[in-house]
Amino acid sequence: MRELIVDLHEDWRRLDARIEAVTHEIEQISKREKGCQKLMTVPGIGPLISTAMVAAVGRGEAFERGRDFGAWLGLIPRQYSTGGRPILGRLSKRGSKYLRSLFVQAANVILMRPKTWEKFSFGAWLTAACPRMHRNKLAAALANKLARIAWSVLRHNKGFDEARAI
């Protein structure tokens, strides 16, 4: 039993070392890529999300607008229409599951720090939406907003809140 536990511990150490090496490699790639550097100006987006997004969509030229990118990620609600009245359902959950989950995690990180919301251009929206929405629904809405912002940053090659800083 002791040998088995020692072997498992060594396996665990090797996996930790491999994870550390891959993490370092992703960070290096994100520092070299101009698109990744611009994306990391968006709150909640770090090296992992920026490299994943650049790898998945390039410069975002495949999408005409941010809503199309959000739809591709599956972050917009399904829409059913009857009698001219649109009915919004659950998230469609189509597209890239990995990228969608990264944006939802980024949204949850931002939601954990309400004192920093006022620094962002979408802070007023977030403050107003918080009391009227369930936390999970708010996280999905914020993830959609972050994805749209990230697409815009990547497509137009401008940093987040660049105009606001002036």
trRosetta pair geometry for C-beta under 8 A, 3 or more apart (Angstrom, degrees):
i j d omega theta_ij theta_ji phi_ij phi_ji
1 4 5.6 -54 -152 34 34 115
1 5 6.5 32 153 -17 67 105
2 5 5.9 -56 -150 37 32 109
2 6 6.4 32 152 -19 65 107
3 6 5.6 -54 -146 38 32 112
3 7 6.3 35 154 -20 65 106
4 7 5.8 -54 -149 36 29 112
4 8 6.4 28 153 -17 63 107
5 8 5.7 -53 -146 38 32 112
5 9 6.3 36 152 -22 64 106
6 9 5.6 -53 -148 35 31 114
6 10 6.5 32 152 -19 64 104
7 10 5.7 -54 -150 35 32 111
7 11 6.4 35 151 -19 64 104
8 11 5.5 -50 -149 35 34 115
8 12 6.3 39 151 -23 64 104
9 12 5.5 -51 -150 33 32 116
9 13 6.6 34 150 -19 63 102
10 13 5.6 -50 -149 34 34 112
10 14 6.5 35 152 -19 65 103
11 14 5.8 -55 -150 35 32 110
11 15 6.4 31 153 -17 65 106
12 15 5.8 -55 -149 37 30 111
12 16 6.4 33 152 -20 64 105
13 16 5.6 -53 -148 35 32 113
13 17 6.4 32 153 -19 65 104
14 17 5.7 -54 -149 36 32 111
14 18 6.3 32 152 -19 65 106
15 18 5.6 -54 -145 37 33 112
15 19 6.2 35 155 -20 66 105
16 19 5.7 -53 -146 36 30 112
16 20 6.3 33 153 -20 63 106
17 20 5.6 -54 -150 36 31 114
17 21 6.5 31 152 -20 64 105
18 21 5.7 -53 -148 35 32 111
18 22 6.4 27 156 -14 66 106
19 22 5.9 -56 -145 40 30 107
19 23 6.1 33 155 -21 65 109
20 23 5.7 -55 -145 37 28 114
20 24 6.4 30 155 -20 63 106
21 24 5.7 -54 -150 35 30 112
21 25 6.4 31 152 -20 64 107
22 25 5.5 -53 -148 36 34 114
22 26 6.4 36 153 -20 66 103
23 26 5.8 -53 -149 35 31 111
23 27 6.5 32 152 -18 63 106
24 27 5.7 -55 -150 36 31 113
24 28 6.5 33 152 -20 64 105
25 28 5.7 -53 -149 34 32 112
25 29 6.5 32 153 -18 64 104
26 29 5.7 -53 -149 36 33 111
26 30 6.3 31 154 -18 65 107
26 47 5.3 119 132 141 95 116
26 48 6.1 29 155 -91 147 62
26 51 5.5 -136 -159 21 90 162
27 30 5.7 -56 -147 37 31 110
27 31 6.5 31 154 -20 64 106
27 47 4.8 -37 -102 -132 58 170
28 31 5.8 -56 -151 34 31 110
28 32 6.6 25 154 -16 65 108
29 32 5.9 -62 -151 37 32 108
29 33 6.2 20 160 -13 69 112
29 36 7.1 114 125 -26 74 169
29 47 7.7 113 68 -169 81 105
29 51 5.5 68 101 -113 121 131
30 33 6.2 -55 -134 40 30 104
30 36 4.1 -141 -146 157 67 142
30 37 7.3 137 164 -63 70 57
30 40 6.7 90 172 -51 119 133
30 46 7.8 19 -173 153 169 59
30 47 3.8 -141 3 -134 163 87
30 50 5.3 90 -132 82 113 123
30 51 5.2 -89 -73 -52 93 103
31 36 7.6 -59 -30 98 18 126
31 37 7.2 64 -141 -78 33 99
31 47 7.9 -21 -36 -110 72 116
32 36 7.8 44 64 45 53 131
33 36 3.9 74 82 8 112 111
33 37 6.7 -177 94 -13 60 82
33 50 7.7 170 82 140 125 110
33 51 7.3 131 29 -103 148 75
33 54 6.0 77 160 173 155 175
34 37 5.7 -54 -151 33 34 113
34 38 6.6 31 153 -16 66 104
34 157 7.8 10 137 -141 116 101
35 38 5.8 -55 -151 37 33 109
35 39 6.3 32 153 -19 66 108
35 50 7.4 166 121 -179 75 97
35 54 4.8 129 101 -106 130 122
35 59 6.6 -127 -100 -102 138 68
35 154 5.5 44 -158 -133 105 89
35 157 7.9 -74 -100 -108 72 78
36 39 5.6 -55 -145 38 32 113
36 40 6.3 33 156 -24 65 105
36 47 7.1 37 180 -133 124 59
36 50 4.0 103 -146 142 77 122
36 51 5.7 17 -110 -71 130 63
36 54 5.6 -65 -64 -22 84 146
37 40 6.0 -55 -150 31 29 110
37 41 7.7 40 148 -29 56 93
37 50 7.9 109 -32 179 20 154
38 41 6.0 -46 -170 11 40 114
38 153 5.2 176 144 162 104 104
38 154 6.7 149 93 -89 123 50
38 157 6.5 -112 -91 -150 167 48
38 158 7.2 112 -155 87 125 15
38 159 5.5 -130 -144 -90 76 63
38 160 8.0 133 173 -19 69 73
39 42 6.0 -42 -174 15 52 112
39 45 5.3 -98 154 139 87 143
39 49 7.2 -146 147 107 126 90
39 50 3.9 153 88 -121 130 101
39 53 6.2 167 -135 64 158 137
39 54 7.2 -132 -12 -47 149 100
39 150 5.7 42 -139 -148 97 94
39 153 5.8 140 -96 103 54 132
39 154 6.1 18 -74 -69 102 95
40 45 5.8 -138 -111 108 41 91
40 46 6.2 48 -127 -132 98 31
40 47 7.0 12 -92 -67 127 50
40 50 5.2 -42 -56 -54 83 151
41 153 6.9 -176 60 -145 105 145
41 159 4.2 9 60 -161 174 96
41 160 4.3 -179 116 24 98 95
41 161 7.6 -145 151 37 111 82
41 162 7.9 35 143 -60 157 86
42 45 4.4 37 77 20 100 128
42 146 6.5 121 160 -156 127 84
42 149 5.5 142 -129 117 127 117
42 150 5.4 -91 7 -84 172 78
42 153 5.9 -127 -49 -16 116 158
42 160 4.4 140 -84 -56 61 147
43 106 7.9 138 120 173 63 105
43 110 5.7 83 134 -100 118 121
43 116 7.8 162 -141 133 140 122
43 120 5.6 -60 -10 -92 147 130
43 146 7.6 -101 75 -115 76 109
43 160 7.3 -146 -12 128 67 161
44 49 7.7 22 128 17 74 163
44 106 3.3 104 156 -179 116 96
44 107 6.6 53 -160 -62 165 32
44 109 5.3 149 -125 69 94 115
44 110 4.9 -56 -65 -44 124 107
44 146 6.0 -49 70 -129 134 146
45 49 4.6 -109 -142 83 78 132
45 50 5.7 98 162 -57 106 87
45 53 8.0 -21 -149 -2 127 141
45 106 5.9 16 -69 -131 58 149
45 146 7.1 164 -48 -179 105 115
45 150 6.1 135 -78 -99 156 120
46 49 6.0 90 48 22 56 96
46 50 6.8 -116 111 -4 25 103
47 50 5.9 -64 -138 42 25 108
47 51 6.1 17 169 -13 66 111
48 51 6.4 -62 -147 38 21 102
48 52 6.3 17 158 -15 60 113
48 102 6.7 -150 121 -139 104 129
49 52 5.7 -60 -145 41 30 111
49 53 6.1 27 159 -20 67 109
49 99 7.8 102 -145 -144 77 72
49 102 4.8 163 -103 155 92 127
49 103 7.0 113 -140 -73 129 60
49 106 6.1 19 -66 -58 160 134
49 150 7.8 -90 145 -122 116 154
50 53 5.9 -56 -144 36 27 108
50 54 6.3 23 159 -14 64 108
51 54 5.9 -55 -142 40 31 108
51 55 6.1 32 157 -19 65 110
52 55 5.8 -58 -146 39 27 111
52 56 6.1 21 157 -16 64 112
52 98 6.8 -131 -163 127 137 110
52 99 5.7 179 138 -98 119 86
52 102 6.1 129 67 -6 155 170
53 56 5.8 -59 -142 40 30 107
53 57 6.1 -28 178 29 68 106
53 99 6.4 108 -87 -138 70 121
53 150 6.1 -85 -146 155 167 132
53 154 6.9 -134 135 -64 121 152
54 57 7.3 -79 -126 58 19 69
54 58 6.8 44 -169 -121 57 19
54 154 7.3 -168 -90 -129 75 130
56 96 5.9 3 -145 -86 148 163
56 99 5.7 -34 -20 -64 169 145
57 60 5.1 37 140 -88 123 57
57 62 6.3 -125 -152 33 86 115
57 63 7.2 -18 -155 -4 130 113
57 69 7.2 24 -118 -129 161 111
57 151 7.6 -47 120 -115 162 87
57 154 7.2 81 96 122 117 158
58 61 6.6 -39 93 19 119 93
58 62 7.5 100 43 -13 111 103
59 154 5.9 -179 -160 157 47 93
59 155 6.5 106 155 -107 78 47
59 157 8.0 -18 -152 -61 110 94
60 63 5.7 -52 -178 42 80 103
60 69 6.6 -21 -146 -86 106 136
60 151 5.0 142 -139 -156 144 77
60 154 4.5 115 -16 101 128 115
60 155 4.2 -84 85 -70 130 89
61 155 7.2 143 -72 -124 51 89
63 66 7.5 80 134 -93 132 21
63 68 4.1 174 -156 95 97 116
63 69 4.4 48 -166 -60 175 83
63 72 6.6 -106 -88 -9 124 139
63 151 6.3 -49 79 -158 142 136
63 155 7.7 -95 72 -79 95 135
64 68 5.5 86 42 -6 75 153
65 68 5.4 107 59 3 64 100
65 69 7.7 -127 108 0 41 89
66 69 5.4 -54 -153 36 42 113
66 70 6.3 44 150 -19 71 103
66 147 7.3 140 -172 113 94 73
66 148 3.3 73 167 -148 131 86
66 149 7.5 49 -135 -39 145 27
66 151 4.7 159 -114 69 77 130
66 152 5.6 -25 -71 -47 123 94
67 70 5.5 -52 -147 38 35 114
67 71 6.3 37 152 -20 65 104
67 76 7.0 52 -164 -72 79 148
67 148 6.9 20 -63 -108 44 118
68 71 5.6 -52 -148 36 32 112
68 72 6.4 36 151 -22 64 104
69 72 5.5 -50 -148 33 33 114
69 73 6.5 30 152 -15 64 104
69 147 6.0 -164 121 151 106 102
69 148 6.6 150 68 -100 113 53
69 151 4.1 170 25 -83 169 151
70 73 5.7 -57 -150 39 32 109
70 75 4.7 -88 -167 68 83 107
70 76 5.1 87 128 -43 107 102
70 144 4.9 55 -144 -153 128 87
70 147 5.2 129 -95 94 76 127
70 148 5.5 -16 -50 -63 118 91
70 151 7.9 -103 -38 -9 72 142
71 74 7.5 42 -178 -74 34 28
71 75 7.6 -100 -73 48 23 67
71 76 5.0 -30 -89 23 68 130
71 92 7.2 25 -153 39 68 147
71 94 7.6 0 166 66 64 115
71 95 7.5 136 128 -39 45 138
72 94 7.5 -90 -159 105 28 96
72 95 4.5 116 158 -110 52 139
72 96 7.3 28 139 4 86 92
73 95 4.8 -121 -114 99 13 148
73 96 5.9 -44 -121 50 64 89
73 99 5.9 -102 -124 102 103 108
73 100 4.7 147 176 -84 92 90
73 103 6.8 19 -178 18 151 149
73 144 7.9 178 76 -110 128 66
73 147 5.5 -97 12 -148 161 158
74 91 6.1 76 153 160 81 100
74 92 4.9 -128 -145 84 74 83
74 93 4.4 63 172 -135 137 13
74 94 4.3 166 -88 44 102 46
74 95 4.5 -159 -25 35 91 100
74 96 7.7 -161 6 48 105 47
74 97 7.6 0 33 -88 146 56
74 100 5.3 -24 58 -93 102 151
75 91 6.3 -30 -137 -144 29 118
75 100 6.1 -174 -60 -133 93 99
75 103 6.8 -46 -82 94 144 143
75 140 6.6 -180 -155 -174 81 80
75 143 5.6 -136 -136 108 132 101
75 144 4.0 173 141 -90 120 85
75 147 5.7 141 29 20 160 152
76 91 7.1 126 74 -136 19 70
76 92 6.4 9 73 4 68 113
76 144 6.3 104 -75 -127 64 135
77 88 4.2 58 107 -175 145 98
77 89 5.5 165 178 64 99 47
77 90 6.4 -175 -137 117 85 10
77 91 6.0 -70 -95 -86 53 41
77 92 7.1 129 -168 -32 18 79
78 88 7.4 137 75 -161 46 52
78 89 4.1 -22 67 57 98 115
78 90 6.3 16 17 60 104 56
78 91 7.6 90 -17 160 78 10
78 92 4.9 121 -66 -83 83 84
79 86 5.4 -24 -164 -163 109 108
79 87 7.1 139 -160 71 56 47
79 88 5.8 -27 -102 -102 72 61
79 89 7.2 -159 -77 12 23 86
80 86 7.4 137 76 -160 40 56
80 87 4.6 -26 69 65 91 103
80 89 6.2 61 -6 -32 104 115
81 84 7.1 8 -180 -118 106 11
81 85 6.8 161 -154 75 67 38
81 86 5.0 -33 -96 -99 88 61
81 87 7.0 175 -87 15 33 75
82 85 6.1 -26 71 58 65 88
82 87 6.8 6 16 -7 97 119
90 93 7.8 -11 128 -14 103 105
91 140 5.9 -122 -64 -160 134 140
93 97 7.5 32 -174 -103 85 86
93 100 7.3 138 -134 142 60 169
95 99 7.6 -65 136 60 105 113
95 100 6.6 118 90 -47 103 120
96 99 3.9 31 113 26 128 111
96 100 6.0 159 93 -18 69 87
97 100 5.7 -58 -144 39 28 113
97 101 6.2 27 158 -19 65 107
98 101 6.1 -58 -150 35 26 106
98 102 6.6 27 152 -20 62 106
99 102 5.5 -52 -150 33 35 114
99 103 6.6 32 154 -16 66 103
100 103 5.9 -57 -151 37 32 108
100 104 6.5 30 152 -17 66 106
100 143 7.4 68 -166 156 64 137
101 104 5.6 -52 -145 38 35 112
101 105 6.4 39 153 -20 65 103
102 105 5.7 -53 -150 36 31 112
102 106 6.5 35 151 -20 64 104
103 106 5.5 -49 -147 34 35 115
103 107 6.4 39 152 -21 64 102
103 143 4.1 106 132 -163 98 97
103 144 7.8 96 142 -59 137 29
103 146 5.5 172 -158 85 98 119
103 147 5.1 3 -132 -63 156 100
103 150 7.8 -122 -107 7 113 146
104 107 5.5 -50 -149 34 34 114
104 108 6.5 35 151 -19 64 103
104 139 5.9 61 -159 148 80 107
104 140 6.6 -8 -113 -95 102 58
104 143 4.5 -19 -85 -87 53 152
105 108 5.6 -53 -148 35 34 111
105 109 6.5 38 151 -22 65 101
106 109 5.7 -51 -152 31 33 113
106 110 6.7 31 151 -16 64 103
106 143 6.9 120 63 -113 90 79
106 146 5.8 -176 103 156 127 167
107 110 5.8 -55 -152 37 34 110
107 111 6.3 34 151 -20 67 108
107 138 8.0 180 163 125 120 66
107 139 4.5 130 115 -162 121 68
107 140 7.4 160 92 -59 166 15
107 142 3.9 137 -144 96 114 108
107 143 4.1 -84 -27 -61 141 75
107 146 6.0 -145 -72 -2 88 138
108 111 5.5 -53 -143 38 34 113
108 112 6.6 44 154 -31 63 100
108 139 5.2 18 -72 -132 75 129
109 112 5.8 -50 -157 21 32 116
109 113 7.5 1 156 4 60 105
110 113 6.6 -80 -161 47 35 92
110 116 7.6 -114 -152 84 71 114
110 117 7.5 96 170 -93 95 79
110 126 7.8 -92 139 -133 118 155
110 142 6.4 -150 72 165 131 143
110 146 7.8 179 -6 -71 148 133
111 114 7.4 10 -169 -67 45 77
111 135 6.9 119 168 -158 151 91
111 138 6.6 114 -108 114 136 115
111 139 6.0 -69 -20 -89 151 86
111 142 6.7 173 -55 29 104 165
113 116 4.6 15 131 17 115 115
113 117 7.6 169 108 -40 71 74
114 117 5.5 -22 -160 -14 51 120
114 127 7.9 104 -162 -101 98 79
114 130 7.4 54 -119 -109 121 162
115 118 7.8 -45 174 14 40 100
116 119 5.4 -39 -176 18 69 120
116 120 7.5 59 139 -18 79 100
117 120 6.2 -65 -166 31 44 106
117 123 4.2 133 151 -141 72 90
117 126 5.0 -134 -153 87 125 132
117 127 5.8 142 123 -57 143 90
118 123 4.6 134 -107 166 24 154
118 124 8.0 62 -120 -60 63 62
118 127 7.5 36 -75 -49 74 135
119 123 6.5 130 44 -64 36 143
120 123 4.4 137 62 -48 78 91
120 126 7.4 44 72 5 125 137
120 161 7.2 -131 -146 -58 55 140
121 160 8.0 -149 11 172 118 87
121 161 5.3 -179 -30 -95 115 102
121 164 5.7 -143 -77 -59 111 154
122 125 4.9 -49 -170 42 74 119
122 126 5.8 78 132 -27 85 102
122 142 8.0 141 129 -132 140 83
122 145 5.9 121 -143 161 162 142
122 149 7.7 -98 -28 -61 136 142
123 126 5.6 -57 -145 38 31 111
123 127 6.2 31 157 -19 67 106
124 127 5.8 -53 -145 36 30 111
124 128 6.3 25 157 -14 64 108
125 128 6.0 -63 -149 41 28 106
125 129 6.0 19 157 -16 66 115
125 145 7.7 166 104 -117 145 159
126 129 5.9 -58 -138 40 28 107
126 130 6.3 45 159 -42 62 100
126 138 7.9 92 -147 -172 75 112
126 142 6.7 51 -109 -99 106 116
127 130 6.1 -40 -149 9 27 118
128 131 7.8 -67 -175 30 32 94
128 132 7.6 -9 152 13 63 117
129 132 6.3 -87 -156 53 41 95
129 133 5.2 -3 169 6 85 128
129 138 5.8 145 131 -123 110 102
129 141 6.7 -129 177 95 154 148
130 133 6.9 -77 -127 46 15 91
130 138 6.3 60 -107 -130 52 155
133 137 4.8 -127 -179 91 104 112
133 138 4.3 132 104 -64 125 92
133 141 6.9 -49 -172 11 167 142
134 137 4.5 81 61 12 88 108
134 138 6.7 -158 87 -9 41 89
135 138 5.6 -57 -145 38 29 113
135 139 6.3 33 154 -23 64 104
136 139 5.6 -49 -147 32 33 113
136 140 6.6 32 153 -17 63 103
137 140 5.7 -52 -150 36 33 110
137 141 6.3 32 151 -17 65 106
138 141 5.7 -54 -144 39 32 110
138 142 6.1 30 156 -16 66 108
139 142 5.8 -55 -143 41 29 109
139 143 6.2 35 153 -24 63 105
140 143 5.5 -50 -145 33 31 114
140 144 6.6 34 153 -20 62 102
141 144 5.7 -51 -153 33 32 113
141 145 6.5 32 148 -17 64 105
142 145 5.4 -51 -147 38 36 114
142 146 6.2 39 153 -20 67 104
143 146 5.6 -52 -145 37 31 112
143 147 6.3 34 153 -21 64 105
144 147 5.7 -53 -148 35 30 112
144 148 6.5 29 154 -17 63 105
145 148 5.8 -55 -149 37 31 110
145 149 6.3 30 153 -17 65 107
146 149 5.6 -55 -145 39 31 111
146 150 6.1 33 154 -21 66 107
147 150 5.6 -52 -144 37 29 112
147 151 6.4 33 154 -21 63 103
148 151 5.7 -50 -149 33 31 112
148 152 6.4 31 153 -18 63 106
149 152 5.7 -57 -151 37 32 112
149 153 6.3 34 152 -20 67 105
149 160 6.3 46 166 -116 118 109
150 153 5.7 -51 -146 35 32 112
150 154 6.3 27 156 -15 64 109
151 154 5.9 -62 -149 41 29 108
151 155 5.8 22 158 -17 68 115
152 155 5.8 -56 -134 41 26 107
152 156 5.8 -6 175 11 65 115
152 158 7.9 -39 140 56 84 99
153 156 6.9 -70 -131 52 16 87
153 157 7.8 70 169 -99 49 12
153 158 6.3 -111 -134 74 59 60
153 159 6.7 26 -142 -138 109 22
153 160 5.6 -34 -88 -61 133 76
154 157 7.6 12 -178 -72 24 50
158 162 5.0 -110 174 16 99 148
159 162 4.4 114 65 -67 85 106
161 164 4.0 -47 -168 39 88 124
161 165 6.0 98 131 -33 88 89
162 165 6.1 -53 -157 24 30 112
162 166 7.7 35 148 -26 58 98
163 166 6.0 -47 -164 16 41 115
